[in-house]
Amino acid sequence: MKTKLGIIAVLFIVAGFGMIHGGSVTMERVAIGLMGTGIVYLLYLLINSGKKEK
């Protein structure tokens, strides 16, 4: 499940970079949201991967 969500997060980041220079302000805000969501989830995975389970 984490792998699939990680792939989706990367796709969000790539799509966000593709849309960031769109013509409208709304498109740019959606792109920032997509990139932010992807980056936050990847950071969450990075932080939690270092913790050892008991």
DOVO-96487 format. One record per residue (C-alpha): residue in one letter; x, y, z. Coordinates in steps of 0.2 Angstrom, whole numbers, plus 5000, padded with zeros to 4 digits. Example, Ala and Ser with C-alpha at 12.3 -4.5 7.8 and 13.67 -1.06 7.14 Angstrom:
<rs>
A506249785039S506849955036
</rs>
This chain:
<rs>
M500050005000K501450125004T502250084988K500750124978L500450284987G502250334985I502050314966I500450424966A501450554976V502850564963L501550574950F500650714959I502350804960V502750784941A500950834936G501150984947F502751044939G501951014922M500451124927I501351264937H501551374922G499751364916G498751514910S497651534924V497951574943T496751434947M497851304938E499351364946R498551344964V498051174959A499751134954I500451194970G499251094980L499750934970M501550964973G501351004991T500250844994G501550734985I503050814995V502150805012Y501750625009L503550575003L504250665018Y503050575030L503650405022L505450465024I505250505043N504250355047S505450235038G506850265050K505850225065K505950045071E504449945076K504349865093
</rs>
